[in-house]
Amino acid sequence: MNIDWTVTPASLWFLLGVLLIFSEFVFPGIIAIFFGAAAIVVAIILFLGFDLSFNVQILVFAALGAVLLLLTRNRLKAWFQGASSKGQHGVEVLPIGTQVVASEDFVDGGGLVHYSGARWNAESAEPVSAGQHVWITGRRGLVLQVSPRPPGQ
């Protein structure tokens, strides 16, 4: 069996697309994934035998990436980051009773929790262990107030 390891423009565009899509996991912002998809589309076009100059490939990549970004980013943003609502002055409203996970053991009533893909400072009047599920009971500035029991219990 003889494997042809020839590097083609289609394979380079495909590799670029895969790298851009995976970069979204490292640097989330829901932008690179659209340009990754655009690069993969350019790779498919070249694989199908269309003979495009390098300038046209760049133009198709940039235009398709921009169109995908502008038309679908806001629709998909909530799916990737989770839905949230904004209160007065654009401040995110964190729903009371939302379950979050403690990232570490709380020391002197304070620690970190994960909420909506981000780490938040949190405080609790009761002991909390790493990995324990807790519920948001309030917010003081950028610090979430949490409890090991759901609100109302």
Secondary structure, 3 states (H helix, E strand, C coil): CCCCCCCCHHHHHHHHHHHHHHHHHHCCCCCHHHHHHHHHHHHHHHHCCCCCCHHHHHHHHHHHHHHHHHHHHHHHHHHHHCCCEECHHHCEECCCCCEEEECCCCECCEEEEEECCEEEEEECCCCCCCCCEEEEEEEECCEEEEECCCCCC
